[in-house]
Amino acid sequence: MTIDAVPVARQGEWSDTRLILALEEVVERELNRHLSVARDWMPHEYVPWSEGRDFDGPLGGEPWALEQSKVTDIGRTALVVNLLTEDNLPSYHHEIASIFGRDGAWGTWVHRWTAEEGRHGIVMRDYLLTTRAVDPVELEKFRMAHMSEGFESDNAHSMLHSVAYVAFQELATRISHRNTGRQSGDPLCDRMLARIATDENLHMVFYRNLLRAAFELAPDQTMRAVRDVVVGFRMPGHGIPGFERAAARMAIGGIYNLRIHHDDVLQPVLRFLKTLELSGLGPEGQQAQEELGTFMSGLDAEARLMDERLAARKARADARKAHSAG
């Protein structure tokens, strides 16, 4: 289901500049907390370099072939989507630096976040190429096509919308990486993606706590932002060539689908923030809260239908397999 939610400026509401200044102390506190718990790690330590060998081309090595890959089919699809999503880091940095600024605690966080995220693309690409998990030529073609299109956030118009979006998106990315690792068929890949997922979870906590502080300052305005983001949410990799087909495969494969999105991404953040129980809202905040609750109920119903379809699909596949074995 959908709810039309077009952000409209309200008289007397907090401006982005005022919110950024008001939240500076919170950002500094959360930055210090993050630095105290984040553990530096070396991307090269998660790559089995001894498995690497030359590819065809100027070095005259061995061409890539599907049978060289140790990861599962669904793992390969998800790894490509996840890496291409990480590849757009320069655009993401530009977006958040333009919204949050480059000064003070905000600027320190922006650069620290970018530096940590940079590790993810480095280690994933090194792993994929060293283990020959994916076709390197196709991977590079996809990267060029995806990055040449650029990236424009759906939420660049509003600082609050941007904070709300990344609170959910970082958790969604963590879940996607973690499930990809578990279904990759390669323990080395699973360990690498678990390490990345740990970073993504810490990033989610930073933004989630910042969003909680925003609720304390501007509850109605923040509630509208959360409603808009939840209703219109889409992953940052939606511009990847063939994303729709890949996303469908990942949904069927249990890496990321409506049930996961509802239960493991949206619900935990909304529950932590007590979004649907928050009192003391004005008329517009109450309306946004009600619309958010209605949307979540509808999404749960949609997820239930998808669960039933996926279960029926699996039952048919199991029946065909049993018939063939018999």
GUGUMI-876717 format. One record per residue (C-alpha): x, z, y; residue in one letter. Coordinates in steps of 0.25 Angstrom, whole numbers, padded with zeros to 4 digits, always signed. Example, Ala and Ser with C-alpha at 12.3 -4.5 7.8 and 13.67 -1.06 7.14 Angstrom:
REM GUGUMI-876717
+0049+0031-0018A;+0055+0029-0004S;
END
This chain:
REM GUGUMI-876717
+0000+0000+0000M;+0004-0002+0014T;+0002+0005+0027I;+0005-0002+0040D;+0014+0007+0048A;+0020+0001+0061V;+0028+0010+0069P;+0023+0012+0083V;+0030+0020+0094A;+0022+0032+0098R;+0022+0038+0112Q;+0031+0051+0112G;+0037+0048+0098E;+0052+0051+0096W;+0061+0039+0099S;+0072+0035+0090D;+0082+0040+0100T;+0076+0053+0101R;+0074+0055+0086L;+0089+0051+0084I;+0094+0061+0094L;+0084+0072+0089A;+0089+0070+0074L;+0104+0070+0077E;+0106+0084+0073E;+0098+0081+0060V;+0107+0069+0057V;+0119+0077+0060E;+0115+0088+0050R;+0111+0078+0040E;+0124+0071+0041L;+0132+0083+0039N;+0124+0087+0027R;+0125+0073+0021H;+0141+0073+0023L;+0141+0087+0017S;+0134+0082+0004V;+0138+0067+0003A;+0150+0065-0006R;+0159+0053-0003D;+0162+0044-0015W;+0170+0032-0018M;+0163+0019-0021P;+0175+0014-0029H;+0174+0025-0039E;+0160+0020-0044Y;+0165+0006-0048V;+0171+0003-0061P;+0182-0006-0056W;+0188-0008-0070S;+0176-0016-0073E;+0179-0026-0062G;+0184-0040-0064R;+0185-0053-0055D;+0173-0062-0053F;+0174-0077-0052D;+0177-0083-0039G;+0191-0083-0032P;+0196-0073-0042L;+0192-0081-0054G;+0185-0070-0062G;+0173-0069-0071E;+0160-0073-0065P;+0149-0063-0065W;+0139-0063-0077A;+0126-0055-0080L;+0132-0049-0093E;+0143-0043-0085Q;+0134-0033-0079S;+0132-0020-0085K;+0120-0016-0076V;+0105-0018-0080T;+0097-0029-0074D;+0089-0020-0066I;+0102-0013-0062G;+0108-0026-0057R;+0096-0029-0049T;+0095-0015-0042A;+0110-0015-0040L;+0110-0028-0032V;+0098-0023-0024V;+0105-0010-0021N;+0118-0016-0017L;+0112-0026-0008L;+0104-0015-0001T;+0117-0007+0001E;+0124-0020+0006D;+0116-0020+0019N;+0122-0007+0024L;+0128-0014+0037P;+0113-0017+0041S;+0109-0003+0037Y;+0120+0003+0045H;+0116-0006+0057H;+0101-0001+0056E;+0104+0014+0055I;+0115+0014+0065A;+0106+0006+0075S;+0094+0016+0073I;+0102+0029+0071F;+0114+0026+0080G;+0129+0027+0078R;+0131+0040+0086D;+0131+0055+0082G;+0126+0060+0069A;+0117+0048+0067W;+0129+0038+0068G;+0138+0047+0059T;+0127+0046+0049W;+0124+0031+0050V;+0139+0028+0048H;+0140+0039+0036R;+0128+0033+0029W;+0133+0019+0031T;+0147+0023+0025A;+0140+0030+0013E;+0131+0018+0010E;+0143+0009+0011G;+0148+0015-0002R;+0135+0010-0009H;+0137-0004-0007G;+0152-0003-0010I;+0151+0004-0024V;+0139-0004-0028M;+0145-0018-0026R;+0158-0014-0032D;+0151-0009-0044Y;+0143-0021-0046L;+0154-0031-0044L;+0164-0023-0053T;+0155-0021-0064T;+0149-0035-0062R;+0135-0029-0062A;+0129-0040-0053V;+0132-0055-0050D;+0142-0054-0038P;+0138-0067-0032V;+0123-0064-0032E;+0126-0050-0026L;+0134-0056-0015E;+0124-0067-0012K;+0113-0056-0011F;+0122-0048-0002R;+0124-0059+0008M;+0110-0063+0008A;+0105-0049+0010H;+0115-0045+0021M;+0113-0058+0028S;+0099-0055+0030E;+0102-0041+0037G;+0094-0029+0036F;+0083-0024+0046E;+0077-0010+0044S;+0062-0009+0043D;+0064+0004+0051N;+0074+0000+0062A;+0063+0002+0073H;+0063+0017+0071S;+0073+0028+0068M;+0063+0036+0061L;+0059+0025+0052H;+0073+0022+0049S;+0076+0037+0045V;+0063+0037+0036A;+0067+0024+0030Y;+0081+0028+0026V;+0076+0041+0020A;+0068+0034+0010F;+0077+0022+0008Q;+0089+0030+0005E;+0082+0037-0006L;+0076+0024-0011A;+0090+0018-0012T;+0095+0030-0019R;+0084+0029-0030I;+0087+0014-0031S;+0102+0016-0033H;+0100+0028-0043R;+0090+0020-0051N;+0098+0008-0051T;+0110+0016-0057G;+0101+0022-0068R;+0096+0008-0072Q;+0109+0000-0070S;+0114+0002-0085G;+0128+0006-0080D;+0132+0021-0078P;+0143+0017-0068L;+0132+0010-0059C;+0123+0022-0061D;+0134+0031-0056R;+0137+0023-0044M;+0123+0022-0040L;+0120+0036-0042A;+0132+0039-0032R;+0125+0029-0022I;+0112+0036-0024A;+0118+0049-0020T;+0122+0044-0007D;+0108+0038-0004E;+0102+0051-0007N;+0110+0058+0003L;+0106+0047+0013H;+0092+0049+0010M;+0093+0064+0012V;+0099+0062+0026F;+0088+0053+0030Y;+0077+0061+0024R;+0082+0074+0031N;+0082+0066+0044L;+0068+0061+0042L;+0064+0076+0040R;+0070+0079+0053A;+0062+0068+0060A;+0049+0073+0054F;+0052+0086+0061E;+0055+0079+0074L;+0044+0068+0074A;+0035+0070+0062P;+0024+0060+0066D;+0034+0049+0070Q;+0042+0052+0057T;+0030+0052+0048M;+0026+0038+0054R;+0040+0033+0051A;+0040+0038+0036V;+0027+0032+0034R;+0031+0019+0039D;+0044+0019+0031V;+0037+0023+0018V;+0026+0013+0020V;+0036+0001+0023G;+0048+0005+0015F;+0057-0005+0009R;+0071-0005+0004M;+0082-0010+0013P;+0086-0020+0002G;+0073-0028+0003H;+0080-0039+0010G;+0089-0042-0002I;+0087-0056-0009P;+0077-0054-0020G;+0074-0040-0017F;+0060-0040-0021E;+0063-0045-0035R;+0074-0035-0036A;+0065-0024-0031A;+0055-0028-0041A;+0065-0027-0053R;+0070-0014-0048M;+0056-0008-0047A;+0053-0013-0062I;+0066-0007-0066G;+0063+0007-0060G;+0074+0006-0050I;+0065+0006-0038Y;+0050+0005-0037N;+0038+0010-0031L;+0037+0022-0039R;+0052+0026-0036I;+0049+0023-0022H;+0037+0032-0021H;+0042+0043-0030D;+0057+0044-0028D;+0059+0038-0013V;+0047+0041-0004L;+0041+0053-0011Q;+0054+0062-0011P;+0057+0059+0004V;+0042+0061+0008L;+0041+0074+0000R;+0054+0079+0006F;+0049+0077+0020L;+0035+0082+0017K;+0030+0070+0024T;+0016+0070+0018L;+0014+0085+0020E;+0020+0085+0034L;+0010+0092+0044S;+0009+0092+0059G;+0009+0077+0061L;+0002+0070+0072G;-0009+0060+0070P;+0001+0048+0068E;+0010+0057+0059G;-0002+0061+0050Q;-0007+0047+0049Q;+0007+0042+0045A;+0008+0054+0035Q;-0006+0050+0029E;-0002+0035+0028E;+0011+0039+0021L;+0004+0047+0011G;-0006+0036+0008T;+0006+0026+0007F;+0013+0035-0003M;+0000+0037-0012S;-0002+0022-0012G;+0013+0019-0015L;+0012+0029-0027D;+0000+0021-0032A;+0007+0008-0031E;+0019+0015-0038A;+0010+0019-0049R;+0005+0005-0051L;+0019+0000-0052M;+0022+0011-0062D;+0011+0006-0071E;+0015-0009-0069R;+0030-0005-0073L;+0025+0003-0085A;+0017-0009-0090A;+0028-0018-0088R;+0038-0009-0096K;+0027-0008-0107A;+0026-0023-0108R;+0041-0024-0108A;+0043-0014-0119D;+0032-0020-0127A;+0039-0034-0126R;+0052-0027-0130K;+0045-0020-0142A;+0039-0033-0146H;+0052-0041-0146S;+0059-0030-0154A;+0048-0030-0164G;
END
